[in-house]
Amino acid sequence: MHSLASFSIDAAPLLLLVMGSTIPILIGGIDLSVAAMATIAGVSVSLFAPAIGSWAVPATLGLGLAVGALQGFVHAKCQVPSFAVSLGTLGILSGLAMYLTGASSVPIDTGLRIFDFITASSLGIPHCVFIVLIVWMLLVFAMRYLKLGRHVYALGIHERAAVMSGVDALKTRVVVFALSALCASMAGVLYVSQTLFSSPTLAQTMVLPAIVGVVLGGTAISGGVGSIAMSIVGGLTAAFLRIASVVIGLPPTTQDIVYGLVVLAAVALTLDREKLGIVK
C-alpha cells in the first residue's frame, strides 16, 4: 500500500502534464513548453511565498493561465505554427527560470498551509491524487459535453471545414493553450510541494514523458482522435516506464532513449495517414 501511495505521488505531476498536453494535440497542434511552464511555476511559488504565503499558488496558476492564453493568441492570430510558438515559449520560460533563481535552487517555506494540505492524505489516499482526479473529471466533462470539446475535435479533424461551419478557431486555440499551461502550472506546484524547493531544471526533463503519455493514451499526434479519458492511462504507463527502467537496471541517463523509442513506435502506430494524405 505504501509503494502504491509513493507511486501515485510521483506520478501525479506527470499525469497533469499529460492531460494538459493532450488538448493541443487534439486540435492538431503541440505544446512543447509544458515542462518549462511547470518549472517556472515552481520558481514563481518559491519567490511569491515569502510575501503572500499560500496565495502564491493561485497567483502562480493565474500567471500560467495568462501565459498560455497569450501563447494560444499568438499561435492563432499571427498564424505561427504551434511548434514554433511553444518552442519559443520554452526558451523564454527556461531562461527566465534561470535568471530569477540565479541558476540555483530556491527553498520554500515549510509553513505553507496549502502545501500541508497537498502533501497530506485522507483514507490512506494522498490529496494530490484527488487533485489529479478532479482535474481529469473536469476536462473529460468539458471535452464530452461542452461546446469547447466539440470545437476542439472539429478543428483537429478538419480545421477549414470547422471554421466554415462557424467554429471560432482563435477563441478555441486561446482556451486550449490556456488549459494546457494551467495544467502544467499545477504540475509545477505539485513538484515543489514534494521537494520544498524550486530550481531552473525542476521539470525540464518531463517533455518526452508527457508526449509519451499522450500517445500511449491513444491520442493521434495528427489530431482529432483520442480523449482525455484515456490520457490518464497513458500517463500512468509513462510513469511506470520511469520506474521500470530503474528496476531493470537501466541508468537514469538512458531513460530519454526509452521514451524516444516509445514515441517513435506509438506515433508510427497511431498516425492517421489517410487523413494526412502526405506525411512530411
ChimeraX attribute file (.defattr): number of C-alpha atoms within 10 A of each C-alpha:
attribute: neighborCount
match mode: 1-to-1
recipient: residues
	/A:1	8
	/A:2	9
	/A:3	8
	/A:4	10
	/A:5	15
	/A:6	11
	/A:7	15
	/A:8	19
	/A:9	20
	/A:10	18
	/A:11	21
	/A:12	26
	/A:13	28
	/A:14	30
	/A:15	32
	/A:16	31
	/A:17	31
	/A:18	34
	/A:19	32
	/A:20	32
	/A:21	31
	/A:22	32
	/A:23	32
	/A:24	26
	/A:25	26
	/A:26	28
	/A:27	26
	/A:28	21
	/A:29	23
	/A:30	26
	/A:31	29
	/A:32	23
	/A:33	28
	/A:34	34
	/A:35	30
	/A:36	33
	/A:37	32
	/A:38	33
	/A:39	29
	/A:40	33
	/A:41	35
	/A:42	32
	/A:43	30
	/A:44	25
	/A:45	28
	/A:46	27
	/A:47	18
	/A:48	17
	/A:49	18
	/A:50	13
	/A:51	10
	/A:52	12
	/A:53	16
	/A:54	18
	/A:55	15
	/A:56	22
	/A:57	25
	/A:58	14
	/A:59	17
	/A:60	24
	/A:61	22
	/A:62	16
	/A:63	17
	/A:64	26
	/A:65	22
	/A:66	18
	/A:67	19
	/A:68	30
	/A:69	23
	/A:70	16
	/A:71	24
	/A:72	28
	/A:73	21
	/A:74	18
	/A:75	22
	/A:76	18
	/A:77	13
	/A:78	9
	/A:79	11
	/A:80	14
	/A:81	14
	/A:82	23
	/A:83	15
	/A:84	14
	/A:85	19
	/A:86	24
	/A:87	16
	/A:88	15
	/A:89	21
	/A:90	20
	/A:91	13
	/A:92	15
	/A:93	22
	/A:94	20
	/A:95	15
	/A:96	17
	/A:97	26
	/A:98	19
	/A:99	12
	/A:100	16
	/A:101	18
	/A:102	12
	/A:103	14
	/A:104	14
	/A:105	16
	/A:106	18
	/A:107	15
	/A:108	21
	/A:109	14
	/A:110	11
	/A:111	11
	/A:112	17
	/A:113	11
	/A:114	15
	/A:115	19
	/A:116	13
	/A:117	13
	/A:118	18
	/A:119	14
	/A:120	13
	/A:121	15
	/A:122	8
	/A:123	6
	/A:124	10
	/A:125	16
	/A:126	19
	/A:127	18
	/A:128	23
	/A:129	18
	/A:130	15
	/A:131	15
	/A:132	22
	/A:133	16
	/A:134	12
	/A:135	16
	/A:136	21
	/A:137	13
	/A:138	11
	/A:139	21
	/A:140	19
	/A:141	14
	/A:142	15
	/A:143	20
	/A:144	14
	/A:145	11
	/A:146	12
	/A:147	12
	/A:148	19
	/A:149	20
	/A:150	16
	/A:151	23
	/A:152	27
	/A:153	22
	/A:154	22
	/A:155	24
	/A:156	24
	/A:157	20
	/A:158	15
	/A:159	19
	/A:160	13
	/A:161	12
	/A:162	19
	/A:163	15
	/A:164	9
	/A:165	10
	/A:166	9
	/A:167	20
	/A:168	14
	/A:169	20
	/A:170	17
	/A:171	16
	/A:172	21
	/A:173	29
	/A:174	21
	/A:175	22
	/A:176	28
	/A:177	31
	/A:178	25
	/A:179	23
	/A:180	29
	/A:181	33
	/A:182	29
	/A:183	29
	/A:184	35
	/A:185	36
	/A:186	27
	/A:187	30
	/A:188	33
	/A:189	30
	/A:190	26
	/A:191	24
	/A:192	23
	/A:193	23
	/A:194	13
	/A:195	11
	/A:196	17
	/A:197	19
	/A:198	29
	/A:199	23
	/A:200	25
	/A:201	19
	/A:202	23
	/A:203	24
	/A:204	19
	/A:205	13
	/A:206	19
	/A:207	21
	/A:208	21
	/A:209	28
	/A:210	30
	/A:211	29
	/A:212	26
	/A:213	32
	/A:214	35
	/A:215	29
	/A:216	25
	/A:217	26
	/A:218	22
	/A:219	27
	/A:220	25
	/A:221	26
	/A:222	22
	/A:223	26
	/A:224	23
	/A:225	19
	/A:226	21
	/A:227	23
	/A:228	28
	/A:229	18
	/A:230	20
	/A:231	28
	/A:232	24
	/A:233	18
	/A:234	26
	/A:235	29
	/A:236	21
	/A:237	19
	/A:238	28
	/A:239	23
	/A:240	14
	/A:241	18
	/A:242	19
	/A:243	16
	/A:244	13
	/A:245	15
	/A:246	13
	/A:247	10
	/A:248	8
	/A:249	8
	/A:250	14
	/A:251	10
	/A:252	12
	/A:253	8
	/A:254	12
	/A:255	19
	/A:256	16
	/A:257	12
	/A:258	16
	/A:259	21
	/A:260	16
	/A:261	11
	/A:262	21
	/A:263	20
	/A:264	12
	/A:265	13
	/A:266	21
	/A:267	18
	/A:268	13
	/A:269	12
	/A:270	17
	/A:271	18
	/A:272	17
	/A:273	11
	/A:274	8
	/A:275	13
	/A:276	11
	/A:277	8
	/A:278	7
	/A:279	10
	/A:280	4
